[in-house]
Amino acid sequence: MATTTYSTENAAGNLTARALREGFYAGLVAFGLFFLFVGLETTQNIRNELVLNQRWGLLAIFVAVAAVGRFLGVLYLQPWIASRKAARAAVVDKAAPEGFFVRNFSKIAIVALVLMPPVVVSLVGVQGSLKWVDNFGIQILIYVMLAWGLNIVVGLAGLLDLGYVAFYAVGAYSYALLSQHFGFSFWVLLPLAGILAAFWGMILGFPVLRLKGDYLAIVTLAFGEIIRLVLINWTEVTRGTFGISSIPKASVFGIWSFDVGAANNFAKVFGLPMSSAYYKIFLFYVILALALLTAYVTIRLRRMPIGRAWEALREDEIACRSLGINTVTTKLTAFATGAMFGGFAGSFFAVRQGFVSPESFVFLESAIILAIVVLGGMGSLVGIAVAATVMVGGTELLREMTFLKAIFGPDFTPELYRMLIFGLAMVIVMVWKPRGFVGSREPTAFLHERKAVSGSFTKEGHG
Amino acid sequence: MEYFVQQLINGLTLGSIYGLIAIGYTMVYGIIGMINFAHGDIFMLGGFAALIVFLILTSVFVGLPVVVLLLVMMAAAMLTASLWNWTIEKVAYRPLRGSFRLAPLITAIGMSITLSNFVQVTQGPRNKPIPPLVSSVYNVFGLSISLKQILIMILTVSLLATFWYIVNKTALGRAQRATEQDRKMAALLGIDVDRTISITFIMGAALAAVAGTMYLMYYGVIVFTDGFVPGVKAFTAAVLGGIGSLPGAVLGGLLIGLIESLWSAYFTIDYKDVATFSILAIVLIFKPSGILGRPEVEKV
């Protein structure tokens, strides 16, 4: 007995020593990393020369946080994770019956989304609802729709596309230009924008048919940049960086309009006080319908031969070919379908903002959409929606955190840290859950009974 | 003709910078098969480190010779950038090494966003100009070649020779090539795979930091977004030359630099990047594995 206690004591002592050592190294590394960037700040003085500002206190905080964090991590967090892992392995894996909430999650979510605008309006009033419906509701749903669209290309067909934002741009500019020059309405141009984007998807698809993996990724990235650069430089048509402004608003199928002067103005017809919130609520339902359409089409396509061909292509291209699947049409349809939904989302974006400029279609947007798809669990529609809500909603929430000013002083602007936190969150979530939020897969084709399998069994995606 | 040669020299200078960044992409891709998206931002970080060290040196030791100044800037930039890339590999890429292909790509994109915003938050979003360090210009046969350009090209060539030697002639290079071919087999034969991969990241970052210092010296200004465009172009260069191939990366870098400067000189400057990317697409359509890349043979 005595020996065992001794050995555990000894182990504990070793652990503390190791934690101290690792904490020290972490502090040292942090010092090296942050010495130049945090300890010193380059600022312009009155004569517009660069001078250095010293911030040794801040540097000390950074180093201390790294050292103490690493120390505590090694001492407490790592043993805790290890013991939890062991405890979980010891328990025989008995599948807990899924609760009512989990089973009907998507239905509950849809009902909640449909009910959201009236509930918000009744809680905070018509003007107060603007922020929640527009900044959170519409903003998140646009990303959900884009991510679901990209999911067809990346999650189902396994084609890594880093230039998805190009189709979003095509859709937005199609609506902006055609509505201004020809006066077509939103409902005519929405399908047209989708078709145009799908054509661009095929145009991109043809040259890259022979490319695989990362070569495909770089060419799609290049394609996205080409579209953006053309939008910037073709000033006669696109007005370059100034963008296109005063894009016409959408109407409720031509019955009611949201233009203030119009005779059939929505608020006037129903005798409501004038407010831009009605338009936003209408747009909320439009994007909700569009997003649900994307999800519906994806779910149906996965059960069709073309959807199965996509998933087969993702898992093994050579096997796919030898089974007689035409990989050319399979790839092209994946690109075209994904691009079409990007185009829909783009024209919706144009009608919502009333303004488009190349600024909105930078590579960062493609990266964010791809990150949402991967973080959500590649192919899992629910997972992607959750990821979009967490990532986009989280960063939007940061704008609202005015109480942080009370802690960090009045100069503190949370918006400045928005993208920094977004980037860090991407890394942390990925390292923590490499298979995304929804890690289990539901196979489309199965023998006898449908079983969820771990994501690690599939190459990538939801198959 | 003189105009053409002049543009050729400008293009080669630019191409040298791209080539140096491209080596980092190509080495990392070769050894672990991932696109290190944060590499462009490591380049930017190197440039910023050089800038800050420049400001320290000029404010503490007045009247330091330019050669010493440049060497210290470069050394500090290399150290800082290497430490960053080493840390990033350790915390963001290593835990995902056995995971599926897209996982490290996403953390790399996340790191790229993090790094550029980190520099924005800590150093401010404005352009950071420095006074010209090297300003002499020589006239040779009616061409004007600046000392900066000569320095950049000499540095690129000597660094390349060093790296070529390391990769092809030393034990470390052998370990790198072995890890590249078959990681498991290399580990069985006693190669410390983790260490080899870490060193590869450090080497790539050091070259990117040199490129960053030269970029700062050549253009005299740096800003936190400067990692993206040169990064994408350098990656394009690596793919164009055949990713995984060291001479390919440099060849690709020089080609991209030449295309860019010649296009700007003879056509419009607005569409120079469109030209670069279009040529990339065209080359890949006809030669999908790049100019010097080995075609990938897939065994079933």
Interface residues (C-beta under 8 A of the other chain):
Chain A: V29 G32 L33 F35 L36 F37 V38 L40 E41 T42 T43 Q44 L50 V51 L52 V154 L160 P207 V208 R210 L211 K212 G213 D214 Y215 A217 I218 V219 L221 A222 F223 E225 I226 L229 V230 I232 N233 I318 F363 L364 A367 L370 A371 V374 L375 M378 L416 Y417 M419 L420 F422 G423 L424 A425 M426 V427 M430 V431 P434 R435 K459 E460
Chain B: Y29 I35 L45 F48 A49 L51 I52 V53 L55 I56 S59 A76 L79 T80 L83 W84 T87 V91 A92 P95 L96 S99 F100 R101 L102 A103 L105 I106 T107 I109 G110 M111 S112 I113 T114 L115 N117 F118 V119 Q120 V121 T122 Q123 G124 R126 K128 P129 I130 F228 V232 F235 T236 V239 I243 D270 Y271 D273 V274 F277 S278 L280 A281 L284 I285 P288 S289 E296 E298 V300
